[in-house]
């Protein structure tokens, strides 16, 4: 009988139903056997949709199958938004009861008089019930606990830590979430940072789950090939890797859409790069939950500020120390690559850019001018000329209504292009903090175009910016497509008193094979 396993994008993976790779193979900095044998408490952190819950449930089954220990997976997600320990601790108790019933384990009871101390009592009772087997607890979604709730949670774990053992208190506990929880140790000590030499520390290690490697991506699809005989081209695999940077949810989503929507799920013809490209477009247009949740993070001023700096290419020495940077790293939105802060992968770039430009794009009227030639090809010269007119008419007024200042020129140009090309073209964006530029690569019905955006600031001159821009666009052009029609767009963002009048700022000239546009 043909396997009906599929690529999973919703909830934990099950090897009987899903193509999956052992998530424990991607654990970085973890020593699983030692955490149990040495009776240690530890932390596991990674962005959402990377395999944390899949790992925890798999590890729980493995531990329990060994027969020597008893473990249980418990999610405390229900405590999100609860700020009082008197309400949160009973909610955690309820989560423990549900988990014990679900996994057919002994049901603990609480003898605590004070609701805020129920966790310690329950864990003590549970350890007694399962004795002589030692108890291991896998707490998931711990970073939803905040303030006094987190302090109370960690205090009660700390209180039982010294007496842990079979029949007494869980011998090993893992705390799992998006963030590294070392700052929570400080919180549990009333804000006093732990002395590195102090015996206090309920956390042995901070481990993380990494993205897929390129070989992981190949191995994942190879499982479908083994089950169904369906092949995939090397070019398609490389494109999945390029677009995802190994992010597990994206990899599974691209494979799932390519094999179940672009192709019928019973159509086992070879998957090509074109199938993956169609899957990518479907995934972005559908704004699936994971991508939508990331986009809405832009409502957070910390995330919005960080993303504006990255998109505009500005160099900010305080960026890596900012709360927004730490938050975006925890969310998996950005990575550090060759010492530069970049958006984690091209899919996230596309989703974030579309979210940042959506309102502006909707406000741009349908063009009344001809932007295609008689053969139906894109007349990019006409399109860019019309953008210059649009910039002159709208920039000053629209910027006052924008949430973004530094990245406003980049966003307005992208919104303009997206409005015209929507449905018929594809835009690849390349940007990173400190690069001082943005590169756009546009494909439309087989045509290819490169647009580089540069900004003139108060500390620069237009001549210097143009010289740098020409060098950069030539390097980028040689790298991606030497035959692409290319444009260097320079926005003068100096003070009004320094800027040239509009009649001189709006300019167009040819510099070798590059069209240089002043805005």
RODREN-565069 format. One line per 10 residues: number of its first residue (from 1); their letters; for each residue x, y, z of C-alpha. Coordinates in steps of 0.05 Angstrom, whole numbers, padded with zeros to 5 digits. Example, Ala and Ser with C-alpha at 12.3 -4.5 7.8 and 13.67 -1.06 7.14 Angstrom:
2
1) as) 00246/-00090/00156 ~ 00273/-00021/00143;
//
This chain:
519
1) xxxxxxxxxx) 00000/00000/00000 ~ 00027/00069/-00019 ~ 00047/00112/00040 ~ 00003/00171/00056 ~ 00055/00208/00096 ~ 00060/00282/00080 ~ 00101/00344/00096 ~ 00073/00374/00159 ~ 00064/00449/00174 ~ 00013/00445/00231;
11) xxxxxxxxxx) 00030/00421/00300 ~ 00082/00370/00323 ~ 00107/00319/00273 ~ 00092/00244/00280 ~ 00138/00197/00241 ~ 00080/00151/00225 ~ 00041/00207/00190 ~ 00094/00257/00169 ~ 00160/00261/00133 ~ 00207/00286/00187;
21) xxxxxxxxxx) 00279/00287/00211 ~ 00297/00272/00283 ~ 00297/00341/00316 ~ 00346/00318/00369 ~ 00398/00315/00313 ~ 00393/00391/00308 ~ 00402/00405/00382 ~ 00461/00450/00393 ~ 00495/00450/00461 ~ 00452/00395/00492;
31) xxxxxxxxxx) 00474/00332/00528 ~ 00408/00295/00537 ~ 00433/00233/00574 ~ 00474/00275/00623 ~ 00414/00319/00641 ~ 00379/00256/00664 ~ 00437/00217/00695 ~ 00464/00279/00732 ~ 00394/00303/00750 ~ 00400/00372/00718;
41) xxxxxxxxxx) 00353/00428/00699 ~ 00364/00462/00632 ~ 00335/00508/00579 ~ 00318/00497/00506 ~ 00302/00556/00462 ~ 00289/00568/00388 ~ 00241/00609/00344 ~ 00171/00583/00331 ~ 00160/00528/00281 ~ 00230/00499/00286;
51) xxxxxxxxxx) 00213/00432/00319 ~ 00215/00445/00394 ~ 00149/00411/00411 ~ 00163/00354/00363 ~ 00229/00341/00398 ~ 00198/00345/00468 ~ 00143/00295/00453 ~ 00191/00249/00417 ~ 00240/00252/00474 ~ 00185/00239/00525;
61) xxxxxxxxxx) 00164/00176/00488 ~ 00236/00153/00484 ~ 00248/00164/00559 ~ 00184/00128/00579 ~ 00197/00070/00531 ~ 00263/00057/00568 ~ 00224/00041/00631 ~ 00274/00070/00681 ~ 00245/00140/00685 ~ 00177/00172/00676;
71) xxxxxxxxxx) 00171/00237/00637 ~ 00114/00283/00617 ~ 00106/00340/00568 ~ 00068/00399/00596 ~ 00051/00463/00559 ~ 00038/00525/00601 ~ 00013/00566/00541 ~ -00054/00576/00575 ~ -00020/00624/00624 ~ -00006/00676/00571;
81) xxxxxxxxxx) -00031/00743/00594 ~ -00041/00721/00667 ~ -00003/00769/00713 ~ -00022/00743/00782 ~ 00011/00680/00811 ~ -00054/00664/00848 ~ -00087/00653/00780 ~ -00028/00627/00740 ~ -00005/00570/00786 ~ -00074/00536/00788;
91) xxxxxxxxxx) -00075/00543/00712 ~ -00007/00507/00708 ~ -00036/00454/00755 ~ -00094/00444/00706 ~ -00044/00437/00649 ~ -00007/00383/00689 ~ -00072/00346/00703 ~ -00092/00347/00630 ~ -00023/00323/00608 ~ -00023/00266/00659;
101) xxxxxxxxxx) -00091/00243/00635 ~ -00073/00250/00562 ~ -00010/00208/00569 ~ -00043/00159/00617 ~ 00003/00176/00675 ~ -00011/00178/00750 ~ -00055/00239/00768 ~ -00023/00285/00819 ~ -00061/00325/00872 ~ -00044/00390/00908;
111) xxxxxxxxxx) -00047/00396/00983 ~ -00026/00469/00982 ~ -00068/00519/01021 ~ -00041/00578/00981 ~ -00059/00578/00907 ~ 00006/00613/00889 ~ 00048/00555/00917 ~ 00008/00499/00884 ~ 00063/00482/00833 ~ 00113/00460/00885;
121) xxxxxxxxxx) 00061/00417/00921 ~ 00037/00384/00856 ~ 00107/00367/00832 ~ 00125/00338/00900 ~ 00062/00295/00900 ~ 00073/00273/00829 ~ 00144/00251/00845 ~ 00116/00210/00903 ~ 00063/00177/00859 ~ 00110/00153/00805;
131) xxxxxxxxxx) 00165/00129/00853 ~ 00208/00089/00851 ~ 00215/00117/00780 ~ 00247/00187/00780 ~ 00203/00241/00748 ~ 00224/00285/00690 ~ 00182/00345/00668 ~ 00186/00379/00600 ~ 00154/00449/00607 ~ 00138/00481/00540;
141) xxxxxxxxxx) 00119/00554/00523 ~ 00152/00578/00588 ~ 00166/00646/00560 ~ 00092/00665/00563 ~ 00102/00671/00638 ~ 00120/00743/00657 ~ 00135/00785/00717 ~ 00112/00758/00785 ~ 00085/00695/00752 ~ 00154/00677/00724;
151) xxxxxxxxxx) 00187/00694/00790 ~ 00138/00650/00828 ~ 00146/00593/00777 ~ 00222/00594/00783 ~ 00223/00602/00858 ~ 00182/00539/00866 ~ 00227/00500/00820 ~ 00287/00527/00857 ~ 00255/00509/00923 ~ 00250/00436/00903;
161) xxxxxxxxxx) 00316/00433/00865 ~ 00360/00417/00926 ~ 00316/00359/00948 ~ 00302/00330/00879 ~ 00303/00255/00873 ~ 00258/00195/00863 ~ 00196/00203/00906 ~ 00215/00274/00926 ~ 00216/00324/00867 ~ 00229/00319/00792;
171) xxxxxxxxxx) 00301/00301/00780 ~ 00306/00338/00714 ~ 00265/00395/00684 ~ 00273/00429/00617 ~ 00244/00498/00607 ~ 00227/00511/00534 ~ 00209/00574/00495 ~ 00232/00623/00442 ~ 00280/00659/00487 ~ 00341/00639/00527;
181) xxxxxxxxxx) 00316/00642/00598 ~ 00380/00663/00634 ~ 00349/00731/00650 ~ 00292/00694/00686 ~ 00342/00669/00736 ~ 00357/00741/00754 ~ 00282/00754/00759 ~ 00273/00696/00807 ~ 00325/00728/00854 ~ 00286/00793/00860;
191) xxxxxxxxxx) 00325/00826/00804 ~ 00394/00810/00833 ~ 00439/00782/00780 ~ 00467/00713/00799 ~ 00541/00712/00817 ~ 00576/00665/00769 ~ 00610/00633/00829 ~ 00546/00625/00868 ~ 00518/00555/00880 ~ 00450/00583/00858;
201) xxxxxxxxxx) 00433/00564/00788 ~ 00376/00518/00769 ~ 00399/00520/00696 ~ 00456/00476/00674 ~ 00455/00493/00600 ~ 00420/00534/00547 ~ 00412/00493/00485 ~ 00377/00509/00419 ~ 00348/00475/00358 ~ 00381/00498/00294;
211) xxxxxxxxxx) 00352/00504/00224 ~ 00360/00448/00173 ~ 00425/00441/00137 ~ 00426/00434/00062 ~ 00436/00359/00070 ~ 00376/00358/00118 ~ 00333/00390/00064 ~ 00354/00336/00014 ~ 00344/00281/00065 ~ 00273/00305/00081;
221) xxxxxxxxxx) 00250/00300/00009 ~ 00287/00235/00001 ~ 00237/00204/00049 ~ 00181/00220/-00001 ~ 00223/00192/-00057 ~ 00232/00127/-00017 ~ 00157/00123/-00003 ~ 00129/00144/-00071 ~ 00186/00143/-00121 ~ 00176/00217/-00135;
231) xxxxxxxxxx) 00241/00253/-00152 ~ 00262/00325/-00145 ~ 00314/00362/-00187 ~ 00379/00388/-00156 ~ 00359/00457/-00179 ~ 00293/00453/-00141 ~ 00328/00430/-00077 ~ 00378/00487/-00082 ~ 00321/00537/-00092 ~ 00285/00511/-00030;
241) xxxxxxxxxx) 00349/00519/00009 ~ 00362/00589/-00018 ~ 00291/00613/-00002 ~ 00286/00581/00067 ~ 00357/00584/00094 ~ 00337/00517/00125 ~ 00278/00544/00166 ~ 00240/00479/00179 ~ 00169/00505/00171 ~ 00185/00540/00105;
251) xxxxxxxxxx) 00220/00477/00077 ~ 00160/00434/00095 ~ 00111/00485/00068 ~ 00146/00490/00000 ~ 00150/00414/-00006 ~ 00078/00405/00016 ~ 00050/00456/-00032 ~ 00093/00431/-00090 ~ 00071/00358/-00080 ~ -00002/00369/-00058;
261) xxxxxxxxxx) -00026/00433/-00092 ~ 00019/00453/-00150 ~ 00020/00379/-00168 ~ -00037/00333/-00148 ~ -00017/00291/-00088 ~ -00023/00228/-00130 ~ 00019/00258/-00187 ~ 00089/00233/-00176 ~ 00124/00268/-00233 ~ 00191/00300/-00217;
271) xxxxxxxxxx) 00188/00364/-00177 ~ 00223/00420/-00213 ~ 00244/00490/-00194 ~ 00182/00517/-00229 ~ 00138/00476/-00183 ~ 00175/00504/-00122 ~ 00168/00575/-00149 ~ 00093/00565/-00156 ~ 00091/00537/-00085 ~ 00129/00598/-00060;
281) xxxxxxxxxx) 00080/00645/-00093 ~ 00020/00607/-00065 ~ 00050/00607/00005 ~ 00063/00682/00005 ~ -00004/00700/-00026 ~ -00040/00656/00024 ~ -00006/00689/00083 ~ -00006/00624/00122 ~ -00010/00630/00197 ~ 00064/00627/00212;
291) xxxxxxxxxx) 00080/00681/00161 ~ 00021/00723/00181 ~ 00042/00721/00254 ~ 00112/00745/00235 ~ 00083/00802/00193 ~ 00040/00827/00250 ~ 00101/00831/00294 ~ 00113/00897/00257 ~ 00059/00926/00302 ~ 00112/00924/00357;
301) xxxxxxxxxx) 00152/00989/00353 ~ 00215/00951/00373 ~ 00209/00904/00314 ~ 00188/00960/00267 ~ 00248/01003/00286 ~ 00297/00945/00277 ~ 00267/00925/00210 ~ 00269/00997/00184 ~ 00343/01002/00200 ~ 00357/00936/00166;
311) xxxxxxxxxx) 00316/00954/00105 ~ 00346/01023/00097 ~ 00416/00995/00103 ~ 00436/01045/00156 ~ 00495/01031/00202 ~ 00476/01037/00275 ~ 00528/01017/00328 ~ 00474/01011/00381 ~ 00432/00963/00340 ~ 00460/00898/00367;
321) xxxxxxxxxx) 00447/00922/00438 ~ 00375/00941/00426 ~ 00315/00905/00454 ~ 00287/00902/00384 ~ 00347/00864/00359 ~ 00344/00813/00415 ~ 00269/00804/00404 ~ 00278/00794/00328 ~ 00333/00743/00341 ~ 00287/00705/00388;
331) xxxxxxxxxx) 00232/00707/00336 ~ 00279/00682/00282 ~ 00266/00744/00240 ~ 00339/00763/00233 ~ 00407/00729/00234 ~ 00478/00752/00238 ~ 00515/00734/00174 ~ 00588/00752/00165 ~ 00580/00802/00221 ~ 00520/00836/00189;
341) xxxxxxxxxx) 00448/00836/00213 ~ 00403/00808/00158 ~ 00332/00784/00151 ~ 00333/00709/00163 ~ 00312/00686/00093 ~ 00282/00712/00028 ~ 00212/00688/00046 ~ 00212/00731/00109 ~ 00240/00789/00069 ~ 00182/00785/00021;
351) xxxxxxxxxx) 00129/00779/00076 ~ 00157/00836/00117 ~ 00167/00881/00057 ~ 00096/00869/00034 ~ 00069/00883/00103 ~ 00109/00948/00109 ~ 00086/00972/00040 ~ 00014/00945/00039 ~ -00021/01009/00061 ~ 00019/01052/00013;
361) xxxxxxxxxx) 00008/01003/-00044 ~ -00067/01004/-00033 ~ -00066/01081/-00036 ~ -00032/01083/-00104 ~ -00082/01091/-00159 ~ -00085/01044/-00219 ~ -00037/01072/-00272 ~ -00070/01109/-00329 ~ -00006/01110/-00369 ~ 00022/01055/-00414;
371) xxxxxxxxxx) 00074/01013/-00377 ~ 00079/00957/-00429 ~ 00104/00961/-00499 ~ 00066/00935/-00560 ~ 00094/00865/-00549 ~ 00069/00862/-00477 ~ 00138/00870/-00448 ~ 00152/00914/-00388 ~ 00174/00985/-00407 ~ 00217/00996/-00346;
381) xxxxxxxxxx) 00243/01063/-00370 ~ 00172/01088/-00372 ~ 00156/01057/-00305 ~ 00215/01090/-00271 ~ 00202/01157/-00304 ~ 00130/01154/-00277 ~ 00157/01137/-00208 ~ 00199/01201/-00209 ~ 00137/01241/-00222 ~ 00099/01203/-00168;
391) xxxxxxxxxx) 00156/01216/-00118 ~ 00156/01290/-00132 ~ 00081/01296/-00124 ~ 00071/01253/-00062 ~ 00135/01242/-00023 ~ 00131/01301/00026 ~ 00057/01290/00044 ~ 00058/01215/00047 ~ 00121/01212/00090 ~ 00085/01251/00144;
401) xxxxxxxxxx) 00034/01195/00149 ~ 00084/01138/00148 ~ 00108/01098/00208 ~ 00176/01095/00174 ~ 00225/01152/00161 ~ 00293/01124/00143 ~ 00264/01069/00099 ~ 00208/01112/00069 ~ 00240/01120/-00001 ~ 00254/01045/-00005;
411) xxxxxxxxxx) 00183/01029/00017 ~ 00150/01078/-00030 ~ 00189/01053/-00091 ~ 00174/00980/-00072 ~ 00100/00996/-00062 ~ 00098/01031/-00130 ~ 00131/00972/-00165 ~ 00088/00921/-00129 ~ 00025/00959/-00148 ~ 00043/00957/-00222;
421) xxxxxxxxxx) 00074/00888/-00225 ~ 00026/00851/-00178 ~ 00009/00783/-00208 ~ 00055/00790/-00268 ~ 00124/00798/-00240 ~ 00170/00776/-00184 ~ 00214/00821/-00141 ~ 00274/00795/-00102 ~ 00299/00841/-00047 ~ 00369/00843/-00018;
431) xxxxxxxxxx) 00381/00886/00043 ~ 00419/00885/00109 ~ 00438/00934/00164 ~ 00502/00972/00151 ~ 00503/00960/00076 ~ 00478/01030/00059 ~ 00439/01004/-00001 ~ 00381/00961/-00024 ~ 00382/00917/-00086 ~ 00319/00897/-00123;
441) xxxxxxxxxx) 00320/00843/-00176 ~ 00256/00841/-00219 ~ 00234/00787/-00267 ~ 00175/00799/-00313 ~ 00156/00752/-00369 ~ 00228/00731/-00379 ~ 00256/00802/-00374 ~ 00305/00819/-00318 ~ 00318/00886/-00284 ~ 00363/00909/-00228;
451) xxxxxxxxxx) 00347/00970/-00185 ~ 00395/00995/-00132 ~ 00372/01047/-00081 ~ 00421/01095/-00049 ~ 00408/01153/-00001 ~ 00444/01220/00004 ~ 00449/01240/00077 ~ 00471/01306/00107 ~ 00542/01280/00118 ~ 00551/01260/00044;
461) xxxxxxxxxx) 00551/01292/-00024 ~ 00511/01267/-00084 ~ 00575/01255/-00124 ~ 00605/01209/-00071 ~ 00539/01170/-00063 ~ 00533/01162/-00138 ~ 00604/01137/-00145 ~ 00593/01085/-00090 ~ 00526/01065/-00119 ~ 00555/01054/-00189;
471) xxxxxxxxxx) 00610/01009/-00160 ~ 00559/00970/-00119 ~ 00508/00960/-00174 ~ 00561/00937/-00223 ~ 00585/00885/-00172 ~ 00513/00863/-00159 ~ 00498/00861/-00233 ~ 00559/00818/-00248 ~ 00538/00771/-00191 ~ 00464/00760/-00209;
481) xxxxxxxxxx) 00455/00777/-00282 ~ 00505/00816/-00326 ~ 00451/00825/-00379 ~ 00398/00855/-00334 ~ 00375/00926/-00350 ~ 00400/00966/-00290 ~ 00380/01028/-00252 ~ 00414/01067/-00196 ~ 00361/01108/-00158 ~ 00389/01162/-00113;
491) xxxxxxxxxx) 00345/01197/-00062 ~ 00368/01263/-00033 ~ 00349/01261/00040 ~ 00388/01321/00065 ~ 00355/01381/00097 ~ 00311/01423/00051 ~ 00359/01481/00055 ~ 00415/01438/00026 ~ 00375/01401/-00027 ~ 00372/01423/-00098;
501) xxxxxxxxxx) 00305/01447/-00125 ~ 00258/01393/-00152 ~ 00274/01413/-00224 ~ 00347/01392/-00212 ~ 00335/01335/-00163 ~ 00292/01296/-00213 ~ 00344/01275/-00263 ~ 00359/01219/-00311 ~ 00423/01202/-00347 ~ 00462/01143/-00374;
511) xxxxxxxxx) 00528/01122/-00342 ~ 00555/01066/-00385 ~ 00503/01010/-00380 ~ 00471/01040/-00317 ~ 00413/01089/-00317 ~ 00423/01138/-00260 ~ 00359/01169/-00232 ~ 00358/01228/-00184 ~ 00299/01234/-00136;
//
